[in-house]
Amino acid sequence: MNFYQLFRTPIVYLGDQPISIAIVFKLVFFAFCVFLLSNLIGRAIGRWFLTKMGLDRGSREAITSVISYSIAAFGSLVVLHGLGIDLSSLAVVAGVVGLGVGIGLQNLSSNFISGLTLLFERPVKVGDFIEIDNLLGTVEKISFRSTVIRSLDGVFAIIPNSHFVDRKVINWSYCDPRCRLHIPVGVAYGTDPAIVTEALIAVAHLEKGILRNPSPKVWFTGFGDSSLNFELLVWIDHPPDKEIIESSLNFRIEYEFRKHDIVIPFPQRDLWIRNSDSPLLENLKASIAVSAETTNGNGKSIDPDLDGDDRPYFVPSESSSAVVKSPNNWTLRELLRRISYFEGCTDLELRKLIEYGYRQVFPKGQVVCQETDPGDSFYIILTGAVEVISERAGQYIATLHQGEFFGEMSLLMGMPRTATVRTIEDSVLFIVEHHDLQKLLTEQPSLADEIAHKLSERQQALRELGLLADETSGETPFFWIRNRLKTLFEI
């Protein structure tokens, strides 16, 4: 028997169909070609056609996988038929294989069905940022058996598909990638909550990765054993940067707290001594008094009152001098209380106002807002002064001082900035974003009336300069603006 006859000699029968070594080699070769071709066609469709349709990465990967596997299945049937294999004769084999899969390959079949679920139902898709089994990462690939996740450390993890069906999965990118971060922090008892709020809001506005809308918020979450507990709540739209932003916020919070002399306390324990007249306690009092007199050189003396509240306290000595703070070092609450609209507010009302905006220091000569830029902020001058000029007309318009405001015209009339505002001395401004202006005006209706008065005056000045068309014919400017406020902000 020669070599050619050996390859054509049947080695097994499928029904009436003889299967030889040559047929087996042909089957393997054509199967390889089919799977290679299906993969190339799927990738080409995904790269050239689906990308031009504007589909996201997850949709492209899911459609590409379905097309590739469908072409492979159809090609396999064509190959089997082309080789003369009767497909009906494979029914018995298929039944035996199916029984084997059901009994011996339960995990494989479960992952296969779970993979189909992920591809068609798409609770998780390629490109999503997810959390599963305490693993945070981005989905890189979904196959019929497993899913590949790239962790934040750049490590690729292969997760069986069944885990995504029978376990808890957090999809940070599902529908809307925006998510809120909670940054907990504790401060010492006796700390002013308004100063804590100011510091945390300032931190949130300094961080670039945080969204301005929804606005950052500060929650007072409770009274801890050793601290007043607060939470800074901020929104982000890129979940993979979650840990980076949290770390950056913690650095900024620590810096802001040191700048405002806010103390993050250690756990504390009170010591109660029952027999306060014992000689041991008298010696302890004497030791503390001597230590305070000899070692305290900062202008303060200590009174060891161990019989009363069991806590030493500090009293400024006669040699200590009062520290006069400059306006830049005043708290935002002190600055707001100097403004006529807010001078009657309680401390709780001022703390709430602090959440609606943030302060920013502008040195002399700095441009606050530029003419023709889109208007998205409202400004109240806390200290200093600014000048308003029209670059288009080349004319001076006005000078604004402490307690006055600007930026309202662009917000209320939906137009670009009509003038450039520049500081003429070092100034501190209270900045309110557009989406928070409604809350501010709802809380302070007197400010809404003042805005209407000032804006009607400024409109007349701008019309005289030819910078504003007459859009309020038929009613006085004040009432038109007041109605505009009601329409925009429902106040």
Residue pairs with C-beta under 8 A, 6 or more apart in sequence:
1 9
6 21
7 20
7 21
7 22
7 25
8 20
8 21
8 22
9 20
9 21
10 18
10 19
10 20
11 19
11 20
11 21
12 18
12 19
13 19
14 85
14 86
14 89
14 90
14 93
15 86
15 88
15 89
16 86
16 89
17 84
17 85
17 86
17 89
19 85
23 83
23 85
26 83
27 79
27 80
27 83
30 79
30 82
30 83
31 76
31 79
34 71
34 72
34 75
34 76
34 78
34 79
35 72
35 75
37 71
37 75
38 67
38 68
38 69
38 71
38 72
38 75
39 68
41 67
41 68
41 71
42 64
42 65
42 67
42 68
42 71
43 64
43 68
45 63
45 64
45 67
46 60
46 61
46 63
46 64
50 59
50 60
50 63
50 64
51 60
55 63
56 125
56 127
57 125
57 126
57 127
58 122
58 125
58 126
58 127
58 128
58 139
59 122
59 125
60 126
61 125
61 126
61 127
61 141
61 142
62 119
62 120
62 122
62 125
62 126
62 142
65 119
65 142
65 143
66 119
66 120
69 144
77 87
80 87
80 90
81 87
101 108
101 109
102 109
107 160
107 162
108 145
110 162
111 144
111 145
111 146
111 160
111 161
111 162
112 144
112 145
112 161
114 160
114 161
114 162
114 164
114 165
115 142
115 143
115 144
115 145
115 146
115 147
115 161
116 144
117 161
117 165
118 124
118 125
118 142
118 147
118 161
118 164
119 142
119 144
123 164
123 169
123 171
123 174
124 130
124 139
124 142
124 147
124 164
124 169
124 171
125 139
125 142
126 139
126 140
126 141
126 142
127 138
127 139
127 173
128 138
128 139
128 171
128 172
128 173
128 174
129 136
129 137
129 138
129 139
129 171
129 172
129 173
129 177
129 239
129 240
130 136
130 137
130 138
130 139
130 149
130 169
130 170
130 171
130 172
130 173
131 169
131 170
131 172
132 149
132 159
132 163
132 164
132 167
132 168
132 169
132 170
133 159
133 163
133 167
135 149
135 151
135 157
135 159
136 151
136 152
136 242
136 243
137 149
137 150
137 151
137 152
137 157
138 149
138 150
138 240
139 147
139 148
139 149
140 148
140 149
140 150
140 156
141 147
141 148
142 148
142 161
144 161
145 160
145 161
146 158
146 159
146 160
146 161
147 158
147 159
147 160
147 161
147 164
148 156
148 157
148 158
148 159
149 156
149 157
149 158
149 159
150 156
150 157
151 157
152 240
152 243
172 179
172 239
172 242
173 239
177 237
177 238
177 239
178 211
178 235
178 236
178 237
179 235
179 236
179 239
179 242
180 214
180 233
180 234
180 235
181 233
181 234
181 235
181 236
181 242
181 245
181 246
181 249
182 231
182 232
182 233
183 231
183 232
183 233
183 234
183 246
183 249
183 250
183 253
184 221
184 229
184 230
184 231
185 200
185 229
185 230
185 231
185 232
185 253
185 264
186 224
186 226
186 227
186 228
186 229
186 230
186 264
186 265
187 196
187 227
187 228
187 230
187 257
187 262
187 263
187 264
187 265
188 227
188 228
188 262
188 263
188 264
188 265
189 226
189 227
189 228
189 265
191 228
191 262
191 263
192 331
192 333
193 220
193 228
193 230
193 351
194 331
194 332
194 333
194 347
194 350
194 351
194 354
195 260
195 262
195 331
195 333
196 218
196 228
196 230
196 262
197 218
197 230
197 351
197 354
197 355
198 260
198 331
198 332
198 333
198 354
198 359
199 253
199 256
199 257
199 259
199 260
199 262
200 216
200 218
200 230
200 232
200 253
200 256
201 216
201 218
201 354
201 355
201 358
202 256
202 358
202 359
203 232
203 249
203 252
203 253
203 256
204 210
204 216
204 232
204 234
204 249
205 212
205 216
205 358
206 252
207 234
207 245
207 248
207 249
207 252
209 236
209 238
209 241
209 244
209 245
209 248
210 216
210 234
210 235
210 236
210 245
211 234
211 235
211 236
211 237
212 433
212 435
213 433
213 435
214 235
214 435
215 355
215 356
215 433
215 435
215 436
216 232
216 233
216 234
216 235
216 355
217 232
217 233
217 355
218 230
218 231
218 232
218 233
218 355
219 230
219 231
219 233
220 228
220 229
220 230
221 229
221 230
221 231
222 229
223 229
225 267
225 268
226 265
226 266
226 267
226 268
227 264
227 265
232 249
232 253
234 245
234 249
236 242
236 245
254 264
256 262
257 263
257 264
260 331
270 310
270 311
271 310
272 310
273 281
273 306
273 310
275 281
276 306
276 307
281 306
284 306
285 304
285 306
288 302
288 304
288 312
289 304
292 301
292 302
292 304
293 301
296 302
299 316
299 317
299 319
299 320
300 314
300 315
300 316
300 317
300 320
301 314
301 315
301 317
302 312
302 313
302 314
303 312
303 313
303 315
304 312
305 311
305 312
305 313
327 335
327 382
327 383
327 428
328 361
328 383
328 426
328 428
332 354
332 359
332 430
333 347
333 350
333 351
333 354
335 359
335 382
335 383
335 428
335 430
336 342
336 345
336 350
336 353
336 354
336 382
336 430
337 343
337 345
337 350
338 382
338 402
338 403
339 380
339 382
339 402
339 403
340 403
341 444
341 446
341 447
341 450
342 350
342 353
342 444
345 353
349 443
352 443
353 440
353 443
353 444
356 432
356 436
356 437
356 439
356 440
356 443
357 430
357 431
357 432
357 433
357 436
357 440
358 430
358 431
359 382
359 428
359 429
359 430
359 431
360 428
360 429
360 431
361 426
361 427
361 428
362 368
362 384
362 423
362 426
362 427
362 428
362 429
363 423
363 426
364 423
364 424
364 425
364 426
364 427
365 422
365 423
365 424
366 422
366 423
367 420
367 421
367 422
368 379
368 386
368 421
368 422
368 423
368 429
369 375
369 377
369 379
369 407
369 417
369 420
369 421
370 417
370 420
371 390
371 391
371 392
371 416
371 417
371 418
371 419
371 420
372 416
372 417
373 416
373 417
374 410
374 416
374 417
375 407
375 409
375 410
375 411
375 415
375 416
375 417
375 434
376 410
376 411
376 433
376 434
377 407
377 411
377 431
377 432
377 433
377 434
378 405
378 407
378 408
378 411
378 431
378 432
378 433
378 434
378 437
378 440
379 405
379 406
379 407
379 421
379 429
379 430
379 431
379 432
380 403
380 404
380 405
380 429
380 430
380 432
381 400
381 401
381 402
381 403
381 404
381 405
381 406
381 427
381 428
381 429
381 430
382 402
382 427
382 428
382 429
382 430
383 402
383 426
383 427
383 428
384 401
384 402
384 423
384 425
384 426
384 427
384 428
384 429
385 399
385 400
385 401
385 402
385 423
385 424
385 425
385 427
386 399
386 400
386 406
386 421
386 422
386 423
386 424
386 427
387 396
387 398
387 399
387 400
387 421
387 422
387 424
388 396
388 397
388 398
388 399
388 400
388 406
388 419
388 420
388 421
389 395
389 396
389 397
389 419
389 420
389 422
390 397
390 418
390 419
390 420
390 465
390 467
391 419
391 420
392 467
393 465
393 466
393 467
395 465
397 419
397 461
397 462
397 465
398 458
398 461
399 424
400 406
404 454
405 451
405 454
406 421
407 417
407 421
408 451
408 454
408 455
409 415
409 418
409 455
409 458
409 459
410 416
410 417
410 418
411 434
411 437
411 488
412 451
412 455
412 481
412 484
412 485
412 488
413 471
413 484
418 462
418 467
418 468
419 462
419 467
432 440
437 489
438 488
438 489
438 490
438 491
440 447
441 447
441 448
441 451
441 485
441 489
441 491
442 489
442 491
445 491
448 482
448 485
448 489
448 491
449 482
451 481
451 485
452 478
452 481
452 482
452 485
453 478
455 477
455 481
456 476
456 477
456 478
456 481
459 468
459 472
459 477
459 481
460 477
462 468
463 469
463 470
471 480
472 480
472 481
475 483
485 491
